[in-house]
Amino acid sequence: MLEINQVYQGDCLDVMKQLPDNFTDVTITSPPYNMGDRVKPWLQTYKVNNKDNRNKGEYFKWIKEVITELLRINRFHIFFNIQEVVGNNGVIQYIYQEFNPFIKEVFIWAKTNPPCHIVENQCSNGYEYIFCISKDNPNSKVFNHCNFKRKDYIRNVIIKGVHRDKHGHNYAFPEWLPEYFINYFTKKGDLIFDPMCGSGTTLYVAKTRGYRYLGIDISKEYVQIAQKRLSQETLLPLDVKQEGGKGIHPTSKEVGILPKFL
Ligand SMILES: C[S@@+](CC[C@H](N)C(=O)[O-])C[C@H]1O[C@@H](n2cnc3c(N)ncnc32)[C@H](O)[C@@H]1O
């Protein structure tokens, strides 16, 4: 049995098999996008064991297996961030079809500073999807497991930049991303899970907000980076520490919610 507040190295499908049903509460994750050799050499990040270059059918099958296993071990929401690129073209429609009853919400992350295009004469890809696939109240858009009220006016379009801290991972989440979902779509005491945690951004944000966490990555290097990040002393406002980390609601400015006039 795996211990919580740890990061494990391994293939997430293998490691997740060791977890019982409904063990984790909320997952926030992003898989490799099947970029293969199409990315610029300095952005080729998946250093070991994983070339991120599957045949498209195999990639879709893998995505289905991962989400199916996540639905088994996870009690509530799976926030699954993915971008459509040449190597996974059609994956958005595929996820919609395969997991339709469980798709509670689809968030669009509209980037204020999208990275430049990969090849000439191609649009810069300025948005990504974040599916909320959930066993909380299926076939409904209403969240039971959440931490906001109607007046909080949570939007499913998030306009925010790609501001990454430097932790040795080219495709790390900006910290605001797990923070947004942890703040609004969890409850105190939840176990936050990331089966492809890379440099551990989801786990780090969960830990600093006082949540339990569990992470997996296939790369030994990334697991070491995540472990180091999680071992660092973090400075939290005193009241958060005393309360056991309920988390602080960010302002609309901080989380990039659309201004009302839009
Ligand atoms: C988009 S990155 C995630 C980055 C992460 N959110 C962060 O903030 O650093 C995807 C990660 O999936 C990992 N990965 C790829 N295949 C995997 C597998 N089968 N099992 C576990 N991890 C995998 C890669 O090593 C990579 O770190």
The ligand as a MOL file (V3000), in Angstrom:
LIG
                    3D

  0  0  0     0  0            999 V3000
M  V30 BEGIN CTAB
M  V30 COUNTS 27 29 0 0 0
M  V30 BEGIN ATOM
M  V30 1 C 2.8660 17.8260 -18.8070 0
M  V30 2 S 4.0570 17.0460 -17.7960 0 CHG=1
M  V30 3 C 3.4160 17.4160 -16.1770 0
M  V30 4 C 4.1000 18.5850 -15.5460 0
M  V30 5 C 3.6230 18.8840 -14.1370 0
M  V30 6 N 2.2250 19.2650 -14.1160 0
M  V30 7 C 4.4710 19.9580 -13.4580 0
M  V30 8 O 3.9120 20.9470 -12.9630 0
M  V30 9 O 5.6970 19.8340 -13.4670 0 CHG=-1
M  V30 10 C 3.6710 15.3370 -17.9580 0
M  V30 11 C 4.4970 14.4330 -17.0760 0
M  V30 12 O 4.0400 13.1020 -17.2710 0
M  V30 13 C 5.1330 12.2310 -17.0210 0
M  V30 14 N 4.7560 10.9210 -17.5800 0
M  V30 15 C 4.6990 10.5510 -18.8790 0
M  V30 16 N 4.2400 9.3080 -19.0020 0
M  V30 17 C 3.9770 8.8670 -17.7490 0
M  V30 18 C 3.4750 7.6500 -17.2160 0
M  V30 19 N 3.1380 6.6290 -18.0060 0
M  V30 20 N 3.3270 7.5510 -15.8770 0
M  V30 21 C 3.6710 8.5650 -15.0630 0
M  V30 22 N 4.1650 9.7370 -15.5090 0
M  V30 23 C 4.2990 9.8990 -16.8460 0
M  V30 24 C 6.3130 12.9310 -17.6740 0
M  V30 25 O 7.5480 12.4880 -17.1400 0
M  V30 26 C 5.9980 14.3950 -17.3640 0
M  V30 27 O 6.6890 14.8490 -16.2380 0
M  V30 END ATOM
M  V30 BEGIN BOND
M  V30 1 1 1 2
M  V30 2 1 2 3
M  V30 3 1 2 10
M  V30 4 1 3 4
M  V30 5 1 4 5
M  V30 6 1 5 6
M  V30 7 1 5 7
M  V30 8 2 7 8
M  V30 9 1 7 9
M  V30 10 1 10 11
M  V30 11 1 11 12
M  V30 12 1 11 26
M  V30 13 1 12 13
M  V30 14 1 13 14
M  V30 15 1 13 24
M  V30 16 1 14 15
M  V30 17 1 14 23
M  V30 18 2 15 16
M  V30 19 1 16 17
M  V30 20 1 17 18
M  V30 21 2 17 23
M  V30 22 1 18 19
M  V30 23 2 18 20
M  V30 24 1 20 21
M  V30 25 2 21 22
M  V30 26 1 22 23
M  V30 27 1 24 25
M  V30 28 1 24 26
M  V30 29 1 26 27
M  V30 END BOND
M  V30 END CTAB
M  END
